[in-house]
Every structure is written in C-alpha cells, then in structure tokens.
Amino acid sequence: MPIQLDLMPPEEKLPDTPPPKTIVVRYGYLREIGEFPSDLTSKVGCGTKLILRTDRGTEIGEMLTTTCGNGGCNKSITRDKMLAYIENSGGRDYPFSEQGRVLRVASTQDLAEEVKLDEQKHNHLLLARDMVAQHKLAMKVVDVEQLLGGERIVFYFVSAQRV
C-alpha cells in the first residue's frame, strides 16, 4: 500500500531586491550612529562587521538595519525606530552622522587587526596615565580607542575642570 504524504505548498519566493544604497551603522567607542553610502554589491545581514571611512578615519562598525530575513535578532531595527531614536537623541545633528562611507565587509585580517589593537590598549592606557601624573594634570584617563586605520588614537578622560 503506497504512503501518501501531505506536503505544504512551497512558499512564494520574493524577487531579489538590490543591496541598499545606504547602510545604517554603529561605530566607535561612543557607539555613534551613521547612515553612510555603500557600493557593496551583495546584501549583508544585521550585525555584519563593516569597514567604514568616517570623519575620524578608517574604523570598524556594525550594520544596524538589515536586509536579511532575520527580523528577530537583537541587531536589527526598523527604519522608523531608528529615525525615532535619532530625533529623541537631539536630531540628525547629534549623535547621527552622514559624514562617512561603507568601504567593504570586514575581512578576517581586519578583525585580527582589531584584536591586535585591543591588545595594545592597556599599554597605551598606562602610558597616558603616567604622562598625566608626570605633568601633574588634574584629569583621569579612563579609556583609549585606537582606530583601525592607525590614523588616530583617542584618549577619553574625566576632569572637574577644563584641562
């Protein structure tokens, strides 16, 4: 006796849409948000690490909005939510930036370079604290951010008065 299986009808496949012309990214120690033009030829998913050219230099960021079907992940937000966040944070002037460009998807070499820079972070922090003590400055260095391209090292500090 033959067995008959009731199969679900195949889902309709949506037509392929082209990759977005701009990508919303989060980058830097201060977790800045930007919407940058992109020439990527393939779609990238939410949370994808990207190499960006910002007004600060070359750095790694991550994609926030998504073109993938995984709408339930914690990295994807809708465009409406993103725009509401921007307006509630002071408008498109702050902390939102359009001064940048998505260069490419981060390679394993880029990610290895990021790890190497993170390993150097402690030494930079100690050196900066020694210099502050040597010059008797009324400030406390709290963190260091080294950009991927090597153009800049940013020292974050707190101080009761202007230094």
DSSP file with accessible surface (Angstrom, degrees, kcal/mol):
  #  RESIDUE AA STRUCTURE BP1 BP2  ACC     N-H-->O    O-->H-N    N-H-->O    O-->H-N    TCO  KAPPA ALPHA  PHI   PSI    X-CA   Y-CA   Z-CA
    1    1 A M              0   0  221      0, 0.0     2,-0.1     0, 0.0     0, 0.0   0.000 360.0 360.0 360.0 124.1    0.0    0.0    0.0
    2    2 A P        -     0   0  125      0, 0.0     2,-0.5     0, 0.0     0, 0.0  -0.396 360.0-129.0 -71.4 147.7    1.6    3.3   -1.0
    3    3 A I        -     0   0  153     -2,-0.1     2,-0.5     2,-0.0     0, 0.0  -0.829  17.4-153.2 -97.9 131.8    2.0    6.1    1.6
    4    4 A Q        -     0   0  166     -2,-0.5     2,-0.5     2,-0.0     0, 0.0  -0.905   6.4-160.3-108.7 127.9    0.7    9.5    0.8
    5    5 A L        -     0   0  133     -2,-0.5     2,-0.9     2,-0.0    -2,-0.0  -0.906  13.8-139.0-107.3 133.9    2.3   12.5    2.4
    6    6 A D        -     0   0  148     -2,-0.5     2,-0.3     0, 0.0    -2,-0.0  -0.831  27.4-165.7 -90.3 108.6    0.6   15.8    2.6
    7    7 A L        -     0   0  147     -2,-0.9    -2,-0.0     1,-0.0     0, 0.0  -0.750  22.4-113.2 -96.2 146.5    3.3   18.4    1.8
    8    8 A M        -     0   0  164     -2,-0.3     3,-0.1     1,-0.1    -1,-0.0  -0.480  41.5-102.4 -71.9 142.9    2.9   22.0    2.4
    9    9 A P        -     0   0  107      0, 0.0    -1,-0.1     0, 0.0     3,-0.1  -0.381  47.0 -95.4 -63.2 145.7    2.8   24.1   -0.7
   10   10 A P        -     0   0  123      0, 0.0     2,-0.1     0, 0.0     3,-0.1  -0.357  42.5-108.8 -63.7 144.0    6.2   25.8   -1.4
   11   11 A E        -     0   0  180      1,-0.1     2,-0.3    -3,-0.1    -3,-0.0  -0.431  35.4-104.1 -71.9 147.6    6.4   29.3   -0.2
   12   12 A E        -     0   0  184     -2,-0.1     2,-0.5    -3,-0.1    -1,-0.1  -0.541  33.8-130.3 -71.5 132.1    6.5   32.0   -2.9
   13   13 A K        -     0   0  179     -2,-0.3     3,-0.1    -3,-0.1    -1,-0.1  -0.748  18.3-131.8 -86.9 127.9    9.9   33.4   -3.4
   14   14 A L        -     0   0  141     -2,-0.5     3,-0.1     1,-0.1    -1,-0.0  -0.474  32.1 -97.4 -74.4 148.0   10.1   37.1   -3.3
   15   15 A P        -     0   0  110      0, 0.0     2,-0.2     0, 0.0    -1,-0.1  -0.355  46.0 -98.3 -65.0 144.9   12.0   38.8   -6.1
   16   16 A D        -     0   0  139     -3,-0.1    -3,-0.0     1,-0.0     0, 0.0  -0.466  37.5-150.9 -65.1 131.6   15.6   39.7   -5.2
   17   17 A T        -     0   0   83     -2,-0.2    -1,-0.0     1,-0.1    -3,-0.0  -0.784  22.7-105.4-101.1 149.5   16.0   43.3   -4.3
   18   18 A P        -     0   0  103      0, 0.0     3,-0.1     0, 0.0    24,-0.1  -0.300  45.8 -87.6 -69.4 157.2   19.2   45.1   -4.9
   19   19 A P        -     0   0   35      0, 0.0    24,-0.1     0, 0.0    19,-0.1  -0.273  56.8 -91.2 -59.6 152.5   21.5   45.9   -2.0
   20   20 A P        -     0   0   41      0, 0.0    20,-0.2     0, 0.0     3,-0.1  -0.304  21.1-138.1 -67.1 151.8   20.7   49.2   -0.2
   21   21 A K  S    S+     0   0  169      1,-0.1    17,-2.6    -3,-0.1     2,-0.3   0.708  91.3  33.0 -81.1 -23.1   22.5   52.4   -1.4
   22   22 A T  E    S-A   37   0A  60     15,-0.3     2,-0.4    17,-0.1    -1,-0.1  -0.969  71.1-157.0-130.6 152.2   23.0   53.5    2.2
   23   23 A I  E     -A   36   0A   3     13,-2.6    13,-2.4    -2,-0.3     2,-0.5  -0.994  15.1-134.0-130.3 134.6   23.6   51.4    5.3
   24   24 A V  E     +A   35   0A   1     -2,-0.4    40,-3.0    11,-0.2    41,-0.7  -0.768  35.6 178.9 -88.4 127.3   23.0   52.4    8.9
   25   25 A V  E     -AB  34  63A   0      9,-3.1     9,-2.4    -2,-0.5     2,-0.4  -0.883  28.3-143.8-129.6 158.4   25.9   51.6   11.1
   26   26 A R  E     +AB  33  62A  61     36,-2.3    36,-2.4    -2,-0.3     2,-0.3  -0.986  35.3 161.4-119.2 134.6   27.1   51.9   14.7
   27   27 A Y  E   > +AB  32  61A   2      5,-2.3     5,-1.9    -2,-0.4    34,-0.2  -0.968  23.2  29.9-151.1 161.6   30.8   52.6   15.3
   28   28 A G  T > 5S-     0   0   16     32,-0.7     3,-1.6    -2,-0.3    31,-0.0   0.157  88.7 -67.4  77.7 167.4   33.4   53.8   17.7
   29   29 A Y  T 3 5S+     0   0  101      1,-0.3    -1,-0.2     2,-0.1   115,-0.0   0.861 133.8  52.5 -60.1 -35.9   33.7   53.7   21.5
   30   30 A L  T 3 5S-     0   0  101     -3,-0.1    -1,-0.3     1,-0.0    -2,-0.1   0.388 110.6-123.6 -86.1   5.9   30.8   56.2   21.9
   31   31 A R  T < 5 -     0   0  124     -3,-1.6    -3,-0.2     1,-0.1    -2,-0.1   0.906  39.9-169.7  55.9  46.3   28.6   53.9   19.7
   32   32 A E  E   < -A   27   0A  44     -5,-1.9    -5,-2.3    -6,-0.1     2,-0.4  -0.299  12.7-134.7 -66.1 153.7   27.9   56.6   17.2
   33   33 A I  E     +Ac  26  96A   8     62,-1.0    64,-1.6    -7,-0.2     2,-0.3  -0.914  28.9 167.6-113.4 137.2   25.2   56.1   14.6
   34   34 A G  E     -Ac  25  97A   0     -9,-2.4    -9,-3.1    -2,-0.4     2,-0.6  -0.988  31.9-144.1-145.8 154.2   25.6   56.9   11.0
   35   35 A E  E     -A   24   0A  17     62,-2.0   -11,-0.2    -2,-0.3    65,-0.2  -0.963  34.3-179.8-118.5 109.9   23.9   56.3    7.7
   36   36 A F  E     -A   23   0A   0    -13,-2.4   -13,-2.6    -2,-0.6    65,-0.2  -0.847  31.2-105.6-115.3 147.4   26.6   56.0    5.0
   37   37 A P  E     -A   22   0A  46      0, 0.0    65,-2.6     0, 0.0     2,-0.4  -0.327  39.1-162.1 -64.8 150.7   26.6   55.5    1.3
   38   38 A S  B     -d  102   0A   6    -17,-2.6    65,-0.1    63,-0.2    66,-0.0  -0.999  29.0-169.8-140.5 140.6   27.6   52.0    0.2
   39   39 A D        +     0   0  121     63,-0.6   -18,-0.1    -2,-0.4    64,-0.1   0.083  41.4 143.8-110.3  17.9   28.7   50.4   -3.0
   40   40 A L        -     0   0   28    -20,-0.2    -2,-0.1     1,-0.1     4,-0.1  -0.360  39.9-156.4 -60.4 137.3   28.5   46.9   -1.7
   41   41 A T  S    S+     0   0  134      2,-0.1     2,-0.3   -23,-0.1    -1,-0.1   0.621  73.0  55.2 -92.3 -13.9   27.3   44.5   -4.4
   42   42 A S  S    S-     0   0   68    -24,-0.1     2,-0.2   -23,-0.0    -2,-0.0  -0.860  89.9-105.3-118.3 156.0   25.9   41.9   -2.1
   43   43 A K        -     0   0   83     -2,-0.3     2,-0.3   -24,-0.1    -2,-0.1  -0.532  33.5-155.6 -75.2 142.0   23.4   42.1    0.7
   44   44 A V        -     0   0   16     -2,-0.2    23,-0.8    -4,-0.1    24,-0.2  -0.897  11.9-124.3-117.8 151.8   24.8   42.0    4.2
   45   45 A G    >   -     0   0   22     -2,-0.3     3,-1.8     1,-0.2    18,-0.2  -0.384  39.2 -73.4 -92.9 170.0   22.9   40.9    7.3
   46   46 A C  T 3  S+     0   0   22      1,-0.3    18,-0.2    -2,-0.1    -1,-0.2  -0.292 117.9  22.3 -61.6 141.0   22.3   42.6   10.6
   47   47 A G  T 3  S+     0   0   19     16,-2.2    -1,-0.3    28,-0.3    17,-0.1   0.403  84.0 152.6  81.8  -1.4   25.4   42.8   12.9
   48   48 A T    <   -     0   0   37     -3,-1.8    15,-2.1    14,-0.1     2,-0.4  -0.367  48.0-121.4 -64.0 133.4   27.8   42.4   10.0
   49   49 A K  E     -E   62   0A  82     13,-0.2    57,-2.3    57,-0.1     2,-0.3  -0.648  36.7-173.8 -77.4 130.7   31.1   44.0   10.7
   50   50 A L  E     -EF  61 105A   0     11,-2.8    11,-2.6    -2,-0.4     2,-0.6  -0.918  27.1-123.4-126.6 151.0   32.0   46.6    8.1
   51   51 A I  E     -EF  60 104A   0     53,-3.1    52,-2.8    -2,-0.3    53,-1.2  -0.854  37.9-170.0 -94.3 126.0   35.0   48.8    7.3
   52   52 A L  E     -EF  59 102A   0      7,-3.3     7,-2.3    -2,-0.6     2,-0.6  -0.854  26.3-145.6-118.4 151.2   34.0   52.4    7.4
   53   53 A R  E     +EF  58 101A 111     48,-2.7    48,-1.6    -2,-0.3     5,-0.2  -0.963  36.1 169.9-112.3 107.5   35.6   55.7    6.4
   54   54 A T  E >   -EF  57 100A   9      3,-2.9     3,-0.7    -2,-0.6    46,-0.2  -0.542  53.9 -92.1-108.0-179.8   34.4   58.2    8.9
   55   55 A D  T 3  S+     0   0  107     44,-0.8     3,-0.1     1,-0.2    45,-0.1   0.689 128.1  52.3 -67.2 -14.0   35.4   61.8    9.6
   56   56 A R  T 3  S-     0   0   26      1,-0.3     2,-0.3    96,-0.0    -1,-0.2   0.682 121.1 -94.7 -91.4 -24.2   37.7   60.3   12.3
   57   57 A G  E <   - E   0  54A   3     -3,-0.7    -3,-2.9    94,-0.1     2,-0.5  -0.953  66.0 -22.1 143.5-160.2   39.4   57.8   10.0
   58   58 A T  E    S+ E   0  53A  28     -2,-0.3    91,-2.3    -5,-0.2    90,-0.3  -0.758  71.9 153.6 -89.6 126.0   39.1   54.2    9.0
   59   59 A E  E     - E   0  52A   4     -7,-2.3    -7,-3.3    -2,-0.5     2,-0.4  -0.948  43.6-103.2-149.1 166.7   37.3   52.1   11.6
   60   60 A I  E     + E   0  51A  18     -2,-0.3   -32,-0.7    -9,-0.2     2,-0.3  -0.764  41.5 165.0 -93.8 137.3   35.2   49.0   12.1
   61   61 A G  E     -BE  27  50A   3    -11,-2.6   -11,-2.8    -2,-0.4     2,-0.4  -0.810  28.3-121.0-136.2 178.5   31.5   49.3   12.6
   62   62 A E  E     -BE  26  49A  10    -36,-2.4   -36,-2.3    -2,-0.3     2,-0.2  -0.978  25.4-110.8-129.1 146.7   28.5   47.1   12.5
   63   63 A M  E     -B   25   0A   1    -15,-2.1   -16,-2.2    -2,-0.4   -38,-0.2  -0.512  29.1-177.8 -73.1 134.3   25.4   47.2   10.4
   64   64 A L        +     0   0    8    -40,-3.0    13,-0.5    -2,-0.2    -1,-0.2   0.862  64.5  51.7 -98.4 -56.6   22.2   48.0   12.3
   65   65 A T  S    S-     0   0   28    -41,-0.7     2,-0.3    11,-0.2   -18,-0.1  -0.476  80.0-145.5 -81.4 161.4   19.4   47.9    9.9
   66   66 A T        -     0   0   37     11,-0.4   -21,-0.1    -2,-0.1    -1,-0.0  -0.917  34.3-168.2-134.1 152.5   19.1   44.8    7.9
   67   67 A T        +     0   0   52    -23,-0.8   -22,-0.1    -2,-0.3     2,-0.1   0.282  69.8  98.7-111.3   1.0   18.1   43.4    4.5
   68   68 A C  S    S-     0   0   49    -24,-0.2    -2,-0.1     2,-0.1   -24,-0.0  -0.411  84.0-115.9 -84.6 169.1   18.1   39.8    5.7
   69   69 A G  S    S+     0   0   87      1,-0.2     2,-1.8    -2,-0.1     3,-0.2   0.444  88.4 100.4 -84.7   1.8   15.0   37.9    6.8
   70   70 A N    >   +     0   0   95      1,-0.2     3,-1.3     2,-0.1    -1,-0.2  -0.475  38.1 156.8 -88.9  70.6   16.1   37.6   10.4
   71   71 A G  T 3   +     0   0   59     -2,-1.8    -1,-0.2     1,-0.2    -2,-0.1   0.611  62.7  66.6 -72.5  -8.4   14.0   40.4   11.8
   72   72 A G  T 3  S+     0   0   74     -3,-0.2    -1,-0.2     3,-0.0    -2,-0.1   0.456  74.4 107.6 -94.8   1.8   14.0   38.9   15.3
   73   73 A C  S X  S-     0   0   30     -3,-1.3     3,-0.7     1,-0.1   -26,-0.1  -0.349  78.0-118.5 -77.9 164.8   17.7   39.3   16.0
   74   74 A N  T 3  S+     0   0  144      1,-0.2    -1,-0.1   -28,-0.1   -27,-0.1   0.480 107.1  61.0 -83.7   0.6   18.9   41.9   18.5
   75   75 A K  T 3  S+     0   0   67    -29,-0.1     2,-0.3     2,-0.0   -28,-0.3   0.606  87.4  84.4 -97.9 -16.5   20.9   43.9   15.9
   76   76 A S    <   +     0   0   22     -3,-0.7     2,-0.3    -6,-0.2   -11,-0.2  -0.710  49.3 172.1 -96.1 140.8   18.1   44.8   13.6
   77   77 A I        -     0   0   62    -13,-0.5   -11,-0.4    -2,-0.3     2,-0.1  -0.960  34.4-107.9-135.2 155.7   15.8   47.7   14.0
   78   78 A T     >  -     0   0   76     -2,-0.3     4,-2.2     1,-0.1     5,-0.2  -0.453  29.2-115.7 -79.2 159.7   13.2   49.2   11.7
   79   79 A R  H  > S+     0   0  121      1,-0.2     4,-2.7     2,-0.2     5,-0.2   0.893 116.6  55.3 -62.4 -37.5   13.9   52.4    9.9
   80   80 A D  H  > S+     0   0  127      1,-0.2     4,-2.3     2,-0.2    -1,-0.2   0.924 108.7  46.9 -62.0 -43.9   11.0   54.1   11.8
   81   81 A K  H  > S+     0   0  142      2,-0.2     4,-2.4     1,-0.2    -1,-0.2   0.895 111.9  51.5 -64.5 -39.2   12.6   53.1   15.2
   82   82 A M  H  X S+     0   0    1     -4,-2.2     4,-2.5     2,-0.2    -2,-0.2   0.946 110.8  47.1 -63.1 -45.6   16.0   54.3   14.0
   83   83 A L  H  X S+     0   0   56     -4,-2.7     4,-2.5     1,-0.2    -2,-0.2   0.893 111.6  51.3 -65.4 -36.8   14.6   57.7   13.0
   84   84 A A  H  X S+     0   0   48     -4,-2.3     4,-2.5    -5,-0.2    -1,-0.2   0.917 109.6  50.7 -64.3 -40.8   12.7   58.0   16.3
   85   85 A Y  H  X S+     0   0  111     -4,-2.4     4,-1.1     2,-0.2    -2,-0.2   0.933 110.5  49.4 -60.9 -44.1   15.9   57.2   18.1
   86   86 A I  H ><>S+     0   0    1     -4,-2.5     5,-1.8     1,-0.2     3,-0.6   0.940 112.5  46.8 -63.0 -45.9   17.7   59.9   16.2
   87   87 A E  H ><5S+     0   0  115     -4,-2.5     3,-1.2     1,-0.2    -1,-0.2   0.906 112.4  49.7 -64.3 -39.8   15.0   62.5   16.9
   88   88 A N  H 3<5S+     0   0  144     -4,-2.5    -1,-0.2     1,-0.3    -2,-0.2   0.661 107.0  57.8 -73.2 -15.0   14.9   61.7   20.6
   89   89 A S  T <<5S-     0   0   39     -4,-1.1    -1,-0.3    -3,-0.6    -2,-0.2   0.231 137.5 -70.8 -99.0  10.9   18.7   61.9   20.8
   90   90 A G  T X 5S-     0   0   56     -3,-1.2     3,-0.5    -5,-0.1     4,-0.3   0.576  78.3 -86.6 113.8  11.1   18.9   65.5   19.6
   91   91 A G  G > XS-     0   0   11     -5,-1.8     3,-1.0     1,-0.2     5,-0.6  -0.240  71.9 -41.5  86.8-173.9   18.0   65.2   15.9
   92   92 A R  G 3 5S+     0   0   94      1,-0.2    -1,-0.2     3,-0.1     6,-0.1   0.590 128.9  67.3 -71.3  -8.6   20.2   64.5   12.9
   93   93 A D  G < 5S+     0   0  154     -3,-0.5    -1,-0.2     1,-0.3    -2,-0.2   0.827  98.0  59.7 -78.3 -32.4   22.9   66.8   14.2
   94   94 A Y  T < 5S-     0   0  166     -3,-1.0    -1,-0.3    -4,-0.3     3,-0.1  -0.967 120.7 -15.1-152.9 136.1   23.7   64.5   17.2
   95   95 A P  T   5S+     0   0   20      0, 0.0   -62,-1.0     0, 0.0     2,-0.2  -0.865 113.4  90.7 -89.5  19.4   24.7   61.7   17.6
   96   96 A F  E   < -c   33   0A  10     -5,-0.6     2,-0.4   -10,-0.1   -62,-0.2  -0.528  53.3-172.0 -82.8 141.8   23.8   60.9   14.0
   97   97 A S  E     +c   34   0A  17    -64,-1.6   -62,-2.0    -2,-0.2    -4,-0.1  -0.987  28.5 178.4-134.7 144.5   26.3   61.3   11.2
   98   98 A E        +     0   0   99     -2,-0.4     2,-1.4   -64,-0.2    -1,-0.1   0.192  59.8 106.7-118.3   8.9   26.2   61.2    7.4
   99   99 A Q        +     0   0  131    -63,-0.1   -44,-0.8     2,-0.0     2,-0.3  -0.643  68.8  55.7 -92.1  79.0   29.9   62.0    7.1
  100  100 A G  E     - F   0  54A  20     -2,-1.4     2,-0.3   -46,-0.2   -46,-0.2  -0.985  64.4-127.7-179.5-174.0   31.3   58.7    6.0
  101  101 A R  E     - F   0  53A  86    -48,-1.6   -48,-2.7    -2,-0.3     2,-0.6  -0.979  21.5-120.9-157.3 141.0   31.2   55.8    3.6
  102  102 A V  E     -dF  38  52A   4    -65,-2.6   -63,-0.6    -2,-0.3   -50,-0.2  -0.793  30.0-179.0 -82.7 120.7   31.0   52.0    3.9
  103  103 A L  E     -     0   0A  77    -52,-2.8     2,-0.3    -2,-0.6    -1,-0.2   0.896  52.5 -45.1 -88.2 -47.0   34.1   50.7    2.2
  104  104 A R  E     - F   0  51A 106    -53,-1.2   -53,-3.1   -64,-0.1    -1,-0.3  -0.979  64.5 -71.1-171.1 171.2   33.7   46.9    2.5
  105  105 A V  E     - F   0  50A  58     -2,-0.3   -55,-0.3   -55,-0.2     2,-0.1  -0.607  64.4 -99.6 -75.0 138.7   32.7   44.0    4.6
  106  106 A A        -     0   0   15    -57,-2.3   -57,-0.1    -2,-0.3     2,-0.1  -0.398  38.7-145.4 -64.3 133.8   35.4   43.4    7.3
  107  107 A S     >  -     0   0   44     -2,-0.1     4,-2.2     1,-0.1     5,-0.2  -0.413  29.4-101.3 -90.1 173.1   37.8   40.5    6.4
  108  108 A T  H  > S+     0   0  121      1,-0.2     4,-2.3     2,-0.2     5,-0.2   0.857 125.6  55.8 -64.6 -31.3   39.4   38.1    8.8
  109  109 A Q  H  > S+     0   0  154      2,-0.2     4,-2.3     1,-0.2    -1,-0.2   0.899 106.2  50.1 -66.1 -40.6   42.6   40.2    8.5
  110  110 A D  H  > S+     0   0   20      2,-0.2     4,-2.1     1,-0.2    -2,-0.2   0.921 111.8  47.4 -62.7 -43.7   40.6   43.3    9.6
  111  111 A L  H  X S+     0   0   62     -4,-2.2     4,-2.0     1,-0.2    -2,-0.2   0.883 111.1  51.3 -67.1 -36.1   39.2   41.5   12.6
  112  112 A A  H  X S+     0   0   61     -4,-2.3     4,-2.3     2,-0.2    -1,-0.2   0.893 108.9  51.7 -66.3 -39.0   42.6   40.2   13.5
  113  113 A E  H  X S+     0   0   67     -4,-2.3     4,-2.5     2,-0.2    -2,-0.2   0.896 107.2  53.1 -63.5 -38.7   44.0   43.7   13.3
  114  114 A E  H  X S+     0   0   58     -4,-2.1     4,-2.2     2,-0.2    -2,-0.2   0.921 109.0  48.9 -62.8 -41.2   41.2   44.9   15.6
  115  115 A V  H  X S+     0   0   77     -4,-2.0     4,-1.9     2,-0.2    -2,-0.2   0.921 110.3  51.5 -63.9 -42.1   42.1   42.2   18.2
  116  116 A K  H  X S+     0   0  101     -4,-2.3     4,-1.3     1,-0.2    -2,-0.2   0.918 109.9  49.1 -61.7 -41.8   45.8   43.3   17.9
  117  117 A L  H  X S+     0   0   13     -4,-2.5     4,-0.8     1,-0.2     3,-0.2   0.892 108.6  53.4 -65.8 -37.7   44.8   46.9   18.6
  118  118 A D  H  X S+     0   0   95     -4,-2.2     4,-0.5     1,-0.2     3,-0.4   0.850 104.9  55.2 -65.1 -33.1   42.7   45.9   21.6
  119  119 A E  H  < S+     0   0  138     -4,-1.9     4,-0.4     1,-0.2     3,-0.4   0.825 107.7  49.3 -68.5 -30.4   45.8   44.0   23.0
  120  120 A Q  H  X S+     0   0   67     -4,-1.3     4,-2.0    -3,-0.2     3,-0.3   0.641  89.2  87.2 -80.4 -13.9   47.8   47.3   22.8
  121  121 A K  H  X S+     0   0   65     -4,-0.8     4,-2.3    -3,-0.4    -1,-0.2   0.881  83.5  53.2 -56.2 -44.2   45.1   49.3   24.5
  122  122 A H  H  X S+     0   0  115     -4,-0.5     4,-2.4    -3,-0.4    -1,-0.2   0.910 108.4  50.0 -62.3 -42.2   46.3   48.5   28.1
  123  123 A N  H  > S+     0   0  108     -4,-0.4     4,-2.4    -3,-0.3    -1,-0.2   0.906 111.1  48.9 -64.4 -40.6   49.8   49.7   27.3
  124  124 A H  H  X S+     0   0   43     -4,-2.0     4,-2.5     2,-0.2    -1,-0.2   0.894 110.4  52.0 -64.1 -38.7   48.5   53.0   25.8
  125  125 A L  H  X S+     0   0   20     -4,-2.3     4,-2.4    -5,-0.2    -2,-0.2   0.931 110.8  46.5 -64.5 -45.1   46.3   53.5   28.8
  126  126 A L  H  X S+     0   0   70     -4,-2.4     4,-2.3     2,-0.2    -2,-0.2   0.916 112.5  50.6 -63.8 -42.4   49.3   53.0   31.2
  127  127 A L  H  X S+     0   0  100     -4,-2.4     4,-2.2     2,-0.2    -2,-0.2   0.924 111.0  48.5 -62.1 -44.1   51.5   55.4   29.2
  128  128 A A  H  X S+     0   0   12     -4,-2.5     4,-2.3     1,-0.2    -1,-0.2   0.917 111.2  49.8 -64.0 -41.8   48.8   58.1   29.1
  129  129 A R  H  X S+     0   0   98     -4,-2.4     4,-2.3     1,-0.2    -1,-0.2   0.888 109.8  51.5 -65.6 -37.1   48.2   57.8   32.9
  130  130 A D  H  X S+     0   0  107     -4,-2.3     4,-2.8     2,-0.2    -1,-0.2   0.913 110.1  49.1 -63.5 -41.1   52.0   58.1   33.5
  131  131 A M  H  X S+     0   0   94     -4,-2.2     4,-2.2     2,-0.2    -2,-0.2   0.893 109.7  51.5 -66.5 -38.8   52.1   61.2   31.4
  132  132 A V  H  <>S+     0   0   19     -4,-2.3     5,-2.2     2,-0.2     4,-0.3   0.932 113.7  44.6 -62.4 -44.3   49.2   62.7   33.2
  133  133 A A  H ><5S+     0   0   70     -4,-2.3     3,-1.0     1,-0.2    -2,-0.2   0.915 111.7  53.0 -66.1 -41.6   50.9   62.0   36.6
  134  134 A Q  H 3<5S+     0   0  143     -4,-2.8    -1,-0.2     1,-0.3    -2,-0.2   0.888 115.3  40.0 -61.9 -39.0   54.3   63.3   35.3
  135  135 A H  T 3<5S-     0   0  114     -4,-2.2    -1,-0.3    -5,-0.2    -2,-0.2   0.381 107.7-127.2 -92.9   3.1   52.7   66.6   34.2
  136  136 A K  T < 5 +     0   0  187     -3,-1.0     2,-0.3    -4,-0.3    -3,-0.2   0.897  44.2 173.6  52.9  49.7   50.6   66.8   37.3
  137  137 A L      < -     0   0   77     -5,-2.2     2,-1.8    -6,-0.1    -1,-0.2  -0.666  39.0-125.3 -89.1 143.6   47.4   67.3   35.3
  138  138 A A  S    S+     0   0   77     -2,-0.3    23,-0.5    24,-0.1     2,-0.3  -0.523  76.6  94.0 -87.1  69.5   44.0   67.3   37.1
  139  139 A M        -     0   0   40     -2,-1.8     2,-0.4    20,-0.1    20,-0.2  -0.984  62.8-138.2-154.2 160.8   42.4   64.6   35.0
  140  140 A K  E     -G  158   0B 131     18,-2.6    18,-2.3    -2,-0.3     2,-0.5  -0.984  17.9-139.3-127.6 120.1   41.9   60.9   34.9
  141  141 A V  E     +G  157   0B   6     -2,-0.4    16,-0.3    16,-0.2     3,-0.1  -0.654  25.2 174.8 -77.2 124.5   42.4   58.9   31.7
  142  142 A V  E     -     0   0B  58     14,-2.9     2,-0.3    -2,-0.5    15,-0.2   0.715  54.8  -5.4-107.8 -26.0   39.5   56.3   31.6
  143  143 A D  E     -G  156   0B  25     13,-1.7    13,-2.9   -18,-0.1     2,-0.4  -0.992  51.8-139.2-163.9 165.9   39.9   54.6   28.2
  144  144 A V  E     -G  155   0B   2     -2,-0.3     2,-0.4    11,-0.2    11,-0.2  -0.988   9.0-165.4-132.4 139.5   41.7   54.5   24.9
  145  145 A E  E     -G  154   0B  23      9,-2.9     9,-3.5    -2,-0.4     2,-0.5  -0.991   4.0-166.0-128.3 122.1   40.3   54.0   21.4
  146  146 A Q  E     -G  153   0B  46     -2,-0.4     7,-0.2     7,-0.2     2,-0.1  -0.934  21.1-130.1-107.8 124.1   42.7   53.2   18.5
  147  147 A L    >   -     0   0    2      5,-2.4     3,-1.6    -2,-0.5   -88,-0.2  -0.444  17.4-121.1 -74.0 149.2   41.2   53.5   15.0
  148  148 A L  T 3  S+     0   0   23    -90,-0.3   -89,-0.2     1,-0.3    -1,-0.1   0.862 110.2  55.1 -58.9 -39.4   41.7   50.6   12.7
  149  149 A G  T 3  S-     0   0   43    -91,-2.3    -1,-0.3     1,-0.1   -90,-0.1   0.593 107.2-123.8 -74.0  -9.3   43.5   52.6   10.0
  150  150 A G  S <  S+     0   0   57     -3,-1.6    -2,-0.1   -92,-0.3    -1,-0.1   0.536  78.0 120.2  79.8   6.1   46.1   53.8   12.6
  151  151 A E  S    S+     0   0   87    -93,-0.2     2,-0.3     1,-0.2    -3,-0.1   0.773  75.3  17.2 -72.6 -24.2   45.3   57.4   11.8
  152  152 A R        -     0   0  119     -5,-0.1    -5,-2.4     2,-0.0     2,-0.4  -1.000  49.0-159.2-154.3 143.5   44.3   58.3   15.3
  153  153 A I  E     -G  146   0B  65     -2,-0.3     2,-0.5    -7,-0.2    -7,-0.2  -0.999  23.3-156.8-120.0 126.3   44.4   57.2   19.0
  154  154 A V  E     -G  145   0B  32     -9,-3.5    -9,-2.9    -2,-0.4     2,-0.5  -0.908   1.4-158.1-108.9 126.1   41.6   58.8   21.1
  155  155 A F  E     -G  144   0B  86     -2,-0.5     2,-0.4   -11,-0.2   -11,-0.2  -0.911   6.0-154.6-103.7 128.6   42.1   59.1   24.8
  156  156 A Y  E     +G  143   0B  38    -13,-2.9   -14,-2.9    -2,-0.5   -13,-1.7  -0.864  23.9 164.2-103.2 132.8   38.9   59.5   26.9
  157  157 A F  E     -G  141   0B  98     -2,-0.4     2,-0.3   -16,-0.3   -16,-0.2  -0.935  29.3-137.0-143.6 164.6   39.3   61.3   30.3
  158  158 A V  E     +G  140   0B  81    -18,-2.3   -18,-2.6    -2,-0.3     2,-0.3  -0.934  24.3 168.6-122.2 150.7   37.3   62.9   33.0
  159  159 A S        -     0   0   44     -2,-0.3   -20,-0.1   -20,-0.2     4,-0.1  -0.962  38.2-137.9-159.5 142.2   38.2   66.1   34.8
  160  160 A A  S    S+     0   0  107     -2,-0.3     2,-0.3   -22,-0.3   -21,-0.1   0.778  95.3  29.6 -71.7 -27.0   36.4   68.5   37.2
  161  161 A Q  S    S-     0   0  154    -23,-0.5     2,-0.1    -3,-0.1   -23,-0.0  -0.863 102.3 -80.4-128.3 165.6   37.9   71.5   35.3
  162  162 A R              0   0  243     -2,-0.3   -24,-0.1     1,-0.1    -2,-0.1  -0.401 360.0 360.0 -64.5 135.4   39.0   72.2   31.7
  163  163 A V              0   0   88     -2,-0.1    -1,-0.1    -4,-0.1   -26,-0.0  -0.874 360.0 360.0-106.9 360.0   42.4   70.8   31.1
